[in-house]
Amino acid sequence: MAKLSILEFPDPRLRTRARLVAPADFTPAFQQLLDDMFETMYEAPGIGLAATQVDCHLRFMVMDVSEEKNAPRVFINPEIIHSDGHQVYQEGCLSVPGIFADVTRANQITVRALDRQGKSFDLEADGLLAVCIQHEMDHLDGKVFVDYLSPLKREMVRKKLAKQRRESA
């Protein structure tokens, strides 16, 4: 498996809205891409990774919110069909390294998606799993969690990341 490169904010490719995965997209190369995304996510380390973050603009994401990192999940063409309540959760993002901020999202959701074999499923989620699903779905719509911040805080994030890149170069 190959480790993939993760795009970092403010890369404009993170703003690309992903297209639906078609039945013809379920190829051995697609299955390998899913495996590569898991490897990349686990190595980062992270709990979720959307295809947009690795410059693949198809609507799918991988995640594993388990402590043991033994519960991998694939969501292809996900859609939230029900949401309820709200929660504030401090989020981070592999595309915005080292930055964390409070974001308000639905507390409980029901998501409908396809698994890696193309079979449809519905999943009720709350807590961290619900946050992660909503966060990764935002990526598929070209949105990054810093978009929930004020323009001033977003500019501070942009400057901090630019400084981190300069110092590591």
N, CA, C and O atoms as a DFTB+ gen file, in Angstrom:
676 C
 N C O
     1  1       0.839      -1.189       0.000
     2  2       0.000       0.000       0.000
     3  2       0.880       1.247       0.000
     4  3       1.984       1.252       0.545
     5  1       0.372       2.285      -0.614
     6  2       1.109       3.537      -0.691
     7  2       0.461       4.585       0.199
     8  3      -0.763       4.719       0.233
     9  1       1.282       5.315       0.906
    10  2       0.768       6.417       1.703
    11  2       0.489       7.583       0.760
    12  3       1.310       7.917      -0.094
    13  1      -0.674       8.193       0.927
    14  2      -1.099       9.291       0.061
    15  2      -0.733      10.634       0.694
    16  3      -0.565      10.727       1.910
    17  1      -0.612      11.659      -0.126
    18  2      -0.368      13.016       0.368
    19  2      -1.696      13.661       0.736
    20  3      -2.674      13.570      -0.006
    21  1      -1.715      14.312       1.890
    22  2      -2.917      15.005       2.364
    23  2      -2.793      16.479       2.036
    24  3      -1.817      17.127       2.415
    25  1      -3.788      17.012       1.325
    26  2      -3.811      18.441       1.003
    27  2      -3.974      19.242       2.287
    28  3      -4.678      18.818       3.204
    29  1      -3.322      20.404       2.352
    30  2      -3.428      21.248       3.531
    31  2      -4.066      22.584       3.188
    32  3      -3.809      23.165       2.134
    33  1      -4.909      23.059       4.108
    34  2      -5.529      24.372       4.018
    35  2      -4.435      25.418       3.875
    36  3      -3.452      25.338       4.612
    37  1      -4.536      26.389       2.982
    38  2      -5.705      26.780       2.175
    39  2      -5.673      26.265       0.725
    40  3      -6.154      26.959      -0.171
    41  1      -5.126      25.082       0.474
    42  2      -5.057      24.543      -0.885
    43  2      -6.432      24.630      -1.552
    44  3      -7.407      24.112      -1.007
    45  1      -6.530      25.270      -2.717
    46  2      -7.838      25.453      -3.366
    47  2      -8.518      24.141      -3.764
    48  3      -9.734      24.109      -3.950
    49  1      -7.745      23.058      -3.898
    50  2      -8.360      21.770      -4.262
    51  2      -9.271      21.252      -3.159
    52  3     -10.153      20.432      -3.413
    53  1      -9.057      21.736      -1.916
    54  2      -9.949      21.352      -0.811
    55  2     -11.349      21.936      -0.993
    56  3     -12.288      21.514      -0.318
    57  1     -11.493      22.893      -1.890
    58  2     -12.789      23.546      -2.144
    59  2     -13.589      22.857      -3.251
    60  3     -14.689      23.298      -3.586
    61  1     -13.052      21.792      -3.814
    62  2     -13.724      21.077      -4.898
    63  2     -14.863      20.231      -4.342
    64  3     -14.688      19.477      -3.385
    65  1     -16.022      20.370      -4.954
    66  2     -17.174      19.546      -4.575
    67  2     -17.052      18.195      -5.279
    68  3     -16.954      18.131      -6.505
    69  1     -17.058      17.122      -4.497
    70  2     -16.856      15.776      -5.042
    71  2     -18.098      15.284      -5.792
    72  3     -19.230      15.614      -5.441
    73  1     -17.851      14.490      -6.830
    74  2     -18.961      13.901      -7.591
    75  2     -19.306      12.536      -7.007
    76  3     -18.491      11.907      -6.332
    77  1     -20.523      12.093      -7.279
    78  2     -20.972      10.791      -6.798
    79  2     -20.109       9.670      -7.364
    80  3     -19.636       9.744      -8.498
    81  1     -19.915       8.645      -6.566
    82  2     -19.237       7.443      -7.019
    83  2     -20.251       6.637      -7.828
    84  3     -21.338       6.326      -7.342
    85  1     -19.889       6.305      -9.054
    86  2     -20.774       5.551      -9.944
    87  2     -20.484       4.058      -9.807
    88  3     -19.397       3.680      -9.371
    89  1     -21.447       3.201     -10.176
    90  2     -21.195       1.754     -10.127
    91  2     -19.919       1.349     -10.863
    92  3     -19.219       0.434     -10.429
    93  1     -19.614       2.023     -11.971
    94  2     -18.417       1.692     -12.747
    95  2     -17.120       2.041     -11.999
    96  3     -16.044       1.567     -12.364
    97  1     -17.231       2.872     -10.949
    98  2     -16.049       3.261     -10.173
    99  2     -15.597       2.161      -9.211
   100  3     -14.483       2.224      -8.692
   101  1     -16.433       1.163      -8.964
   102  2     -16.087       0.083      -8.025
   103  2     -15.138      -0.904      -8.701
   104  3     -15.541      -2.000      -9.092
   105  1     -13.892      -0.508      -8.832
   106  2     -12.866      -1.293      -9.514
   107  2     -11.834      -1.771      -8.497
   108  3     -11.842      -1.312      -7.355
   109  1     -10.956      -2.675      -8.886
   110  2      -9.854      -3.039      -7.988
   111  2      -8.999      -1.821      -7.597
   112  3      -8.515      -1.744      -6.468
   113  1      -8.814      -0.877      -8.520
   114  2      -8.034       0.330      -8.208
   115  2      -8.736       1.163      -7.135
   116  3      -8.079       1.758      -6.281
   117  1     -10.069       1.207      -7.179
   118  2     -10.841       1.929      -6.160
   119  2     -10.683       1.240      -4.803
   120  3     -10.514       1.912      -3.785
   121  1     -10.737      -0.084      -4.782
   122  2     -10.558      -0.824      -3.531
   123  2      -9.160      -0.562      -2.957
   124  3      -8.999      -0.428      -1.744
   125  1      -8.158      -0.489      -3.829
   126  2      -6.793      -0.190      -3.385
   127  2      -6.720       1.231      -2.823
   128  3      -6.042       1.474      -1.825
   129  1      -7.413       2.158      -3.463
   130  2      -7.441       3.540      -2.968
   131  2      -8.036       3.598      -1.562
   132  3      -7.538       4.327      -0.703
   133  1      -9.104       2.828      -1.327
   134  2      -9.690       2.778       0.019
   135  2      -8.656       2.272       1.024
   136  3      -8.506       2.848       2.102
   137  1      -7.948       1.207       0.682
   138  2      -6.907       0.677       1.572
   139  2      -5.807       1.710       1.810
   140  3      -5.336       1.872       2.936
   141  1      -5.403       2.404       0.754
   142  2      -4.364       3.427       0.885
   143  2      -4.834       4.580       1.772
   144  3      -4.053       5.144       2.538
   145  1      -6.116       4.920       1.657
   146  2      -6.642       5.990       2.511
   147  2      -6.639       5.580       3.978
   148  3      -6.308       6.385       4.848
   149  1      -7.007       4.326       4.256
   150  2      -6.934       3.858       5.649
   151  2      -5.501       3.933       6.160
   152  3      -5.259       4.426       7.261
   153  1      -4.549       3.445       5.363
   154  2      -3.147       3.480       5.786
   155  2      -2.711       4.915       6.066
   156  3      -2.059       5.188       7.074
   157  1      -3.071       5.824       5.173
   158  2      -2.719       7.238       5.324
   159  2      -3.344       7.820       6.586
   160  3      -2.676       8.518       7.348
   161  1      -4.619       7.535       6.806
   162  2      -5.334       8.047       7.974
   163  2      -4.703       7.525       9.262
   164  3      -4.454       8.298      10.187
   165  1      -4.443       6.218       9.327
   166  2      -3.872       5.632      10.538
   167  2      -2.470       6.186      10.816
   168  3      -2.117       6.437      11.968
   169  1      -1.675       6.374       9.761
   170  2      -0.315       6.878       9.928
   171  2      -0.288       8.328      10.362
   172  3       0.653       8.743      11.040
   173  1      -1.296       9.117       9.992
   174  2      -1.259      10.569      10.161
   175  2      -1.004      11.072      11.598
   176  3      -0.175      11.976      11.700
   177  1      -1.569      10.639      12.674
   178  2      -2.723       9.750      12.827
   179  2      -4.021      10.565      12.860
   180  3      -4.062      11.692      13.354
   181  1      -5.071       9.954      12.320
   182  2      -6.373      10.609      12.319
   183  2      -7.470       9.593      12.521
   184  3      -7.218       8.392      12.614
   185  1      -8.711      10.098      12.589
   186  2      -9.872       9.220      12.772
   187  2     -10.785       9.221      11.559
   188  3     -11.717       8.420      11.481
   189  1     -10.524      10.122      10.602
   190  2     -11.337      10.187       9.400
   191  2     -10.562      10.837       8.279
   192  3      -9.683      11.666       8.517
   193  1     -10.890      10.460       7.050
   194  2     -10.236      11.033       5.884
   195  2     -11.213      10.979       4.715
   196  3     -11.716       9.914       4.358
   197  1     -11.472      12.139       4.129
   198  2     -12.342      12.223       2.958
   199  2     -11.488      12.191       1.695
   200  3     -10.347      12.653       1.696
   201  1     -12.040      11.648       0.632
   202  2     -11.298      11.532      -0.631
   203  2     -10.776      12.884      -1.103
   204  3      -9.680      12.964      -1.658
   205  1     -11.544      13.939      -0.890
   206  2     -11.121      15.287      -1.291
   207  2      -9.766      15.643      -0.688
   208  3      -8.960      16.327      -1.319
   209  1      -9.518      15.178       0.531
   210  2      -8.272      15.530       1.218
   211  2      -7.035      14.906       0.571
   212  3      -5.916      15.363       0.802
   213  1      -7.233      13.877      -0.229
   214  2      -6.104      13.257      -0.937
   215  2      -6.213      13.528      -2.443
   216  3      -5.686      12.784      -3.269
   217  1      -6.915      14.618      -2.767
   218  2      -7.040      15.107      -4.144
   219  2      -7.744      14.118      -5.065
   220  3      -7.419      14.013      -6.248
   221  1      -8.710      13.395      -4.508
   222  2      -9.586      12.521      -5.295
   223  2     -10.996      13.059      -5.083
   224  3     -11.499      13.045      -3.960
   225  1     -11.627      13.524      -6.132
   226  2     -12.867      14.265      -5.952
   227  2     -14.110      13.420      -6.240
   228  3     -14.962      13.756      -7.063
   229  1     -14.158      12.298      -5.507
   230  2     -15.314      11.403      -5.499
   231  2     -15.896      11.419      -4.091
   232  3     -15.173      11.658      -3.124
   233  1     -17.206      11.165      -3.969
   234  2     -17.893      11.258      -2.679
   235  2     -17.728       9.972      -1.863
   236  3     -18.594       9.097      -1.867
   237  1     -16.607       9.884      -1.174
   238  2     -16.426       8.783      -0.237
   239  2     -15.431       9.190       0.839
   240  3     -14.640      10.117       0.665
   241  1     -15.490       8.476       1.947
   242  2     -14.622       8.768       3.082
   243  2     -14.408       7.504       3.884
   244  3     -15.202       6.566       3.826
   245  1     -13.310       7.497       4.638
   246  2     -12.998       6.384       5.523
   247  2     -12.857       6.937       6.931
   248  3     -12.496       8.099       7.118
   249  1     -13.145       6.092       7.928
   250  2     -12.958       6.525       9.310
   251  2     -12.859       5.342      10.247
   252  3     -13.276       4.225       9.937
   253  1     -12.292       5.631      11.403
   254  2     -12.203       4.655      12.481
   255  2     -12.066       5.454      13.774
   256  3     -10.991       5.968      14.085
   257  1     -13.156       5.553      14.518
   258  2     -13.142       6.336      15.762
   259  2     -12.878       5.460      16.984
   260  3     -12.945       5.939      18.116
   261  1     -12.576       4.177      16.762
   262  2     -12.328       3.275      17.891
   263  2     -10.971       3.562      18.521
   264  3     -10.035       3.971      17.834
   265  1     -10.868       3.346      19.827
   266  2      -9.595       3.514      20.532
   267  2      -8.545       2.553      19.989
   268  3      -7.377       2.914      19.848
   269  1      -8.966       1.331      19.688
   270  2      -8.046       0.273      19.264
   271  2      -7.671       0.369      17.786
   272  3      -6.782      -0.344      17.321
   273  1      -8.346       1.245      17.051
   274  2      -8.157       1.372      15.594
   275  2      -8.391       0.035      14.904
   276  3      -7.594      -0.426      14.087
   277  1      -9.533      -0.573      15.272
   278  2      -9.886      -1.873      14.693
   279  2     -11.333      -1.896      14.189
   280  3     -11.926      -2.963      14.035
   281  1     -11.892      -0.710      13.934
   282  2     -13.273      -0.629      13.458
   283  2     -13.358       0.286      12.229
   284  3     -14.032       1.315      12.267
   285  1     -12.675      -0.090      11.141
   286  2     -12.686       0.763       9.950
   287  2     -14.074       0.809       9.309
   288  3     -14.779      -0.196       9.224
   289  1     -14.438       2.006       8.865
   290  2     -15.735       2.208       8.204
   291  2     -15.511       2.943       6.889
   292  3     -14.670       3.836       6.792
   293  1     -16.279       2.547       5.882
   294  2     -16.258       3.205       4.586
   295  2     -17.652       3.750       4.322
   296  3     -18.646       3.053       4.521
   297  1     -17.723       4.990       3.876
   298  2     -18.989       5.634       3.518
   299  2     -18.840       6.160       2.097
   300  3     -18.046       7.066       1.841
   301  1     -19.604       5.589       1.182
   302  2     -19.574       6.001      -0.218
   303  2     -20.918       6.661      -0.536
   304  3     -21.980       6.122      -0.222
   305  1     -20.849       7.835      -1.166
   306  2     -22.042       8.640      -1.477
   307  2     -22.912       8.862      -0.226
   308  3     -24.124       8.654      -0.273
   309  1     -22.299       9.282       0.885
   310  2     -23.077       9.450       2.119
   311  2     -24.046      10.620       2.032
   312  3     -23.783      11.632       1.382
   313  1     -25.175      10.445       2.709
   314  2     -26.140      11.542       2.860
   315  2     -26.770      11.424       4.236
   316  3     -27.099      10.329       4.694
   317  1     -26.931      12.557       4.884
   318  2     -27.592      12.577       6.190
   319  2     -29.085      12.653       5.933
   320  3     -29.572      13.606       5.325
   321  1     -29.812      11.639       6.403
   322  2     -31.248      11.584       6.152
   323  2     -32.052      12.036       7.366
   324  3     -33.261      12.247       7.273
   325  1     -31.371      12.186       8.515
   326  2     -32.036      12.700       9.710
   327  2     -30.966      13.266      10.645
   328  3     -29.874      12.711      10.770
   329  1     -31.299      14.369      11.292
   330  2     -30.401      14.910      12.315
   331  2     -31.242      15.493      13.434
   332  3     -32.386      15.900      13.231
   333  1     -30.645      15.524      14.628
   334  2     -31.374      15.999      15.791
   335  2     -30.395      16.594      16.799
   336  3     -29.275      16.107      16.953
   337  1     -30.823      17.637      17.472
   338  2     -30.038      18.236      18.533
   339  2     -28.776      18.901      18.021
   340  3     -28.556      19.019      16.815
   341  1     -27.953      19.335      18.966
   342  2     -26.667      19.910      18.589
   343  2     -25.657      19.678      19.703
   344  3     -26.009      19.505      20.870
   345  1     -24.414      19.680      19.310
   346  2     -23.316      19.517      20.258
   347  2     -22.152      20.375      19.787
   348  3     -21.975      20.614      18.593
   349  1     -21.366      20.832      20.748
   350  2     -20.148      21.570      20.439
   351  2     -18.991      20.621      20.714
   352  3     -18.886      20.043      21.795
   353  1     -18.130      20.472      19.721
   354  2     -17.027      19.524      19.835
   355  2     -15.761      20.213      19.348
   356  3     -15.784      20.913      18.335
   357  1     -14.668      20.019      20.057
   358  2     -13.409      20.587      19.594
   359  2     -12.849      19.692      18.496
   360  3     -12.489      18.539      18.731
   361  1     -12.784      20.253      17.293
   362  2     -12.361      19.491      16.131
   363  2     -10.961      19.874      15.684
   364  3     -10.509      21.005      15.864
   365  1     -10.300      18.903      15.104
   366  2      -9.040      19.106      14.418
   367  2      -9.196      18.491      13.038
   368  3     -10.235      17.912      12.722
   369  1      -8.161      18.617      12.216
   370  2      -8.273      18.118      10.850
   371  2      -6.891      17.834      10.301
   372  3      -5.958      18.609      10.510
   373  1      -6.761      16.721       9.598
   374  2      -5.480      16.375       8.984
   375  2      -5.067      17.391       7.925
   376  3      -3.880      17.512       7.619
   377  1      -6.024      18.123       7.364
   378  2      -5.717      19.160       6.378
   379  2      -5.427      20.512       7.021
   380  3      -5.056      21.464       6.334
   381  1      -5.595      20.594       8.332
   382  2      -5.316      21.826       9.071
   383  2      -4.509      21.425      10.315
   384  3      -4.995      21.550      11.439
   385  1      -3.274      20.942      10.108
   386  2      -2.513      20.333      11.201
   387  2      -2.234      21.287      12.366
   388  3      -1.851      22.442      12.184
   389  1      -2.445      20.745      13.573
   390  2      -2.119      21.491      14.781
   391  2      -3.139      22.523      15.205
   392  3      -2.927      23.231      16.190
   393  1      -4.240      22.626      14.485
   394  2      -5.272      23.625      14.799
   395  2      -6.512      22.901      15.304
   396  3      -6.953      21.914      14.716
   397  1      -7.071      23.408      16.408
   398  2      -8.288      22.842      16.983
   399  2      -9.240      23.983      17.302
   400  3      -8.813      25.058      17.723
   401  1     -10.525      23.749      17.101
   402  2     -11.525      24.780      17.385
   403  2     -12.867      24.133      17.662
   404  3     -13.166      23.049      17.162
   405  1     -13.676      24.815      18.471
   406  2     -15.030      24.346      18.765
   407  2     -15.929      24.561      17.557
   408  3     -15.961      25.645      16.973
   409  1     -16.658      23.509      17.193
   410  2     -17.599      23.560      16.081
   411  2     -18.915      22.963      16.570
   412  3     -18.921      21.939      17.252
   413  1     -20.030      23.606      16.220
   414  2     -21.352      23.097      16.583
   415  2     -21.898      22.268      15.424
   416  3     -21.934      22.714      14.277
   417  1     -22.317      21.063      15.753
   418  2     -22.882      20.154      14.754
   419  2     -24.081      19.435      15.359
   420  3     -24.347      19.556      16.554
   421  1     -24.804      18.685      14.530
   422  2     -25.925      17.879      15.021
   423  2     -25.398      16.843      16.016
   424  3     -24.303      16.307      15.846
   425  1     -26.182      16.573      17.044
   426  2     -25.794      15.604      18.068
   427  2     -26.051      14.170      17.621
   428  3     -25.252      13.274      17.892
   429  1     -27.160      13.963      16.940
   430  2     -27.514      12.629      16.458
   431  2     -27.846      12.729      14.977
   432  3     -28.539      13.647      14.538
   433  1     -27.340      11.771      14.221
   434  2     -27.636      11.752      12.786
   435  2     -27.943      10.326      12.345
   436  3     -27.558       9.351      12.990
   437  1     -28.638      10.243      11.241
   438  2     -28.764       8.979      10.525
   439  2     -28.172       9.230       9.149
   440  3     -28.595      10.138       8.433
   441  1     -27.198       8.421       8.790
   442  2     -26.539       8.567       7.498
   443  2     -26.862       7.341       6.650
   444  3     -26.907       6.213       7.140
   445  1     -27.082       7.596       5.378
   446  2     -27.285       6.517       4.402
   447  2     -26.105       6.573       3.436
   448  3     -25.749       7.637       2.931
   449  1     -25.511       5.420       3.191
   450  2     -24.334       5.368       2.321
   451  2     -24.207       3.976       1.723
   452  3     -25.010       3.085       2.000
   453  1     -23.186       3.812       0.902
   454  2     -22.821       2.509       0.363
   455  2     -21.552       2.048       1.073
   456  3     -20.712       2.867       1.447
   457  1     -21.415       0.734       1.259
   458  2     -20.175       0.201       1.815
   459  2     -19.182      -0.030       0.670
   460  3     -19.472       0.315      -0.475
   461  1     -18.029      -0.602       0.964
   462  2     -16.997      -0.722      -0.070
   463  2     -17.370      -1.706      -1.177
   464  3     -16.729      -1.721      -2.227
   465  1     -18.398      -2.530      -0.956
   466  2     -18.883      -3.426      -2.009
   467  2     -20.058      -2.825      -2.779
   468  3     -20.568      -3.438      -3.717
   469  1     -20.487      -1.625      -2.382
   470  2     -21.597      -0.970      -3.068
   471  2     -22.956      -1.272      -2.482
   472  3     -23.978      -0.926      -3.076
   473  1     -22.988      -1.920      -1.309
   474  2     -24.253      -2.255      -0.664
   475  2     -24.702      -1.085       0.216
   476  3     -23.916      -0.535       0.987
   477  1     -25.978      -0.716       0.087
   478  2     -26.536       0.405       0.846
   479  2     -26.742       0.034       2.314
   480  3     -27.107      -1.096       2.640
   481  1     -26.500       1.015       3.196
   482  2     -26.775       0.822       4.620
   483  2     -27.169       2.152       5.249
   484  3     -26.823       3.217       4.740
   485  1     -27.886       2.080       6.347
   486  2     -28.207       3.245       7.178
   487  2     -27.523       3.047       8.513
   488  3     -27.458       1.930       9.026
   489  1     -27.011       4.132       9.078
   490  2     -26.325       4.078      10.360
   491  2     -26.770       5.247      11.216
   492  3     -26.710       6.399      10.788
   493  1     -27.223       4.943      12.443
   494  2     -27.521       5.996      13.407
   495  2     -26.259       6.250      14.202
   496  3     -25.617       5.310      14.670
   497  1     -25.896       7.519      14.357
   498  2     -24.652       7.864      15.045
   499  2     -24.874       9.055      15.958
   500  3     -25.709       9.921      15.693
   501  1     -24.103       9.077      17.044
   502  2     -24.077      10.242      17.920
   503  2     -22.655      10.431      18.409
   504  3     -21.768       9.650      18.068
   505  1     -22.435      11.467      19.209
   506  2     -21.114      11.712      19.771
   507  2     -20.043      11.889      18.716
   508  3     -20.274      12.500      17.673
   509  1     -18.855      11.342      19.002
   510  2     -17.699      11.509      18.124
   511  2     -17.951      10.974      16.719
   512  3     -17.536      11.596      15.740
   513  1     -18.620       9.837      16.604
   514  2     -18.885       9.281      15.279
   515  2     -19.739      10.237      14.446
   516  3     -19.462      10.440      13.264
   517  1     -20.769      10.822      15.048
   518  2     -21.622      11.778      14.333
   519  2     -20.816      13.002      13.902
   520  3     -20.970      13.489      12.782
   521  1     -19.959      13.493      14.792
   522  2     -19.115      14.645      14.464
   523  2     -18.199      14.299      13.295
   524  3     -18.084      15.070      12.342
   525  1     -17.556      13.156      13.369
   526  2     -16.609      12.747      12.331
   527  2     -17.301      12.611      10.972
   528  3     -16.771      13.066       9.958
   529  1     -18.459      11.998      10.950
   530  2     -19.200      11.842       9.689
   531  2     -19.519      13.214       9.098
   532  3     -19.301      13.444       7.909
   533  1     -20.037      14.128       9.927
   534  2     -20.393      15.459       9.426
   535  2     -19.155      16.227       8.953
   536  3     -19.198      16.920       7.936
   537  1     -18.061      16.100       9.691
   538  2     -16.809      16.775       9.342
   539  2     -16.302      16.289       7.978
   540  3     -15.956      17.095       7.115
   541  1     -16.261      14.975       7.796
   542  2     -15.761      14.420       6.533
   543  2     -16.711      14.719       5.375
   544  3     -16.267      14.948       4.250
   545  1     -18.015      14.719       5.645
   546  2     -18.968      15.070       4.590
   547  2     -18.779      16.519       4.150
   548  3     -18.942      16.836       2.972
   549  1     -18.436      17.395       5.088
   550  2     -18.130      18.780       4.713
   551  2     -17.013      18.813       3.668
   552  3     -17.100      19.554       2.689
   553  1     -15.958      18.007       3.876
   554  2     -14.866      17.970       2.903
   555  2     -15.387      17.610       1.516
   556  3     -14.945      18.186       0.522
   557  1     -16.312      16.674       1.437
   558  2     -16.848      16.250       0.147
   559  2     -17.627      17.368      -0.540
   560  3     -17.817      17.351      -1.756
   561  1     -18.077      18.344       0.258
   562  2     -18.782      19.509      -0.281
   563  2     -17.864      20.713      -0.458
   564  3     -18.329      21.812      -0.757
   565  1     -16.554      20.508      -0.274
   566  2     -15.602      21.595      -0.452
   567  2     -15.508      22.532       0.737
   568  3     -15.112      23.689       0.592
   569  1     -15.868      22.038       1.910
   570  2     -15.870      22.856       3.115
   571  2     -14.851      22.303       4.109
   572  3     -14.669      21.090       4.214
   573  1     -14.187      23.205       4.837
   574  2     -13.195      22.833       5.844
   575  2     -13.686      23.359       7.183
   576  3     -14.377      24.377       7.226
   577  1     -13.341      22.687       8.280
   578  2     -13.906      23.082       9.573
   579  2     -13.578      24.515       9.957
   580  3     -14.321      25.119      10.731
   581  1     -12.493      25.078       9.445
   582  2     -12.184      26.473       9.772
   583  2     -13.207      27.436       9.157
   584  3     -13.253      28.606       9.537
   585  1     -14.015      26.964       8.223
   586  2     -15.072      27.803       7.661
   587  2     -16.107      28.168       8.717
   588  3     -16.850      29.135       8.545
   589  1     -16.166      27.408       9.808
   590  2     -17.099      27.697      10.897
   591  2     -16.558      28.786      11.817
   592  3     -17.281      29.276      12.684
   593  1     -15.290      29.170      11.639
   594  2     -14.671      30.192      12.481
   595  2     -14.940      31.586      11.915
   596  3     -15.333      31.735      10.758
   597  1     -14.722      32.597      12.747
   598  2     -14.860      33.978      12.286
   599  2     -13.763      34.265      11.258
   600  3     -12.733      33.592      11.250
   601  1     -13.976      35.255      10.396
   602  2     -12.935      35.594       9.414
   603  2     -11.585      35.911      10.077
   604  3     -10.537      35.560       9.534
   605  1     -11.601      36.559      11.225
   606  2     -10.365      36.889      11.924
   607  2      -9.639      35.622      12.374
   608  3      -8.432      35.491      12.173
   609  1     -10.373      34.691      12.981
   610  2      -9.749      33.440      13.429
   611  2      -9.254      32.617      12.245
   612  3      -8.206      31.977      12.328
   613  1     -10.009      32.631      11.134
   614  2      -9.599      31.898       9.937
   615  2      -8.278      32.456       9.400
   616  3      -7.405      31.695       8.984
   617  1      -8.134      33.774       9.409
   618  2      -6.895      34.402       8.947
   619  2      -5.734      34.060       9.880
   620  3      -4.607      33.865       9.425
   621  1      -6.007      33.988      11.176
   622  2      -4.976      33.595      12.141
   623  2      -4.505      32.161      11.861
   624  3      -3.311      31.868      11.931
   625  1      -5.447      31.281      11.546
   626  2      -5.108      29.890      11.213
   627  2      -4.237      29.858       9.963
   628  3      -3.230      29.152       9.919
   629  1      -4.624      30.620       8.955
   630  2      -3.866      30.666       7.694
   631  2      -2.415      31.102       7.959
   632  3      -1.476      30.509       7.428
   633  1      -2.245      32.133       8.778
   634  2      -0.902      32.639       9.086
   635  2      -0.097      31.633       9.903
   636  3       1.095      31.444       9.663
   637  1      -0.750      30.987      10.867
   638  2      -0.046      30.002      11.697
   639  2       0.442      28.828      10.846
   640  3       1.572      28.368      11.010
   641  1      -0.407      28.346       9.940
   642  2      -0.008      27.236       9.070
   643  2       1.122      27.645       8.126
   644  3       2.035      26.858       7.876
   645  1       1.065      28.872       7.599
   646  2       2.136      29.356       6.715
   647  2       3.454      29.410       7.482
   648  3       4.501      29.050       6.943
   649  1       3.407      29.857       8.730
   650  2       4.612      29.918       9.555
   651  2       5.155      28.507       9.814
   652  3       6.362      28.278       9.733
   653  1       4.253      27.560      10.125
   654  2       4.679      26.167      10.363
   655  2       5.371      25.603       9.122
   656  3       6.381      24.909       9.239
   657  1       4.835      25.898       7.935
   658  2       5.425      25.385       6.690
   659  2       6.817      25.987       6.469
   660  3       7.750      25.284       6.079
   661  1       6.948      27.299       6.723
   662  2       8.249      27.963       6.554
   663  2       9.289      27.360       7.496
   664  3      10.432      27.124       7.103
   665  1       8.881      27.116       8.743
   666  2       9.821      26.610       9.743
   667  2      10.232      25.171       9.482
   668  3      11.329      24.761       9.859
   669  1       9.357      24.399       8.837
   670  2       9.686      22.987       8.578
   671  2      10.400      22.799       7.240
   672  3      10.873      21.704       6.938
   673  1      10.479      23.859       6.439
   674  2      11.120      23.758       5.105
   675  2      12.636      23.796       5.194
   676  3      13.317      23.723       4.172
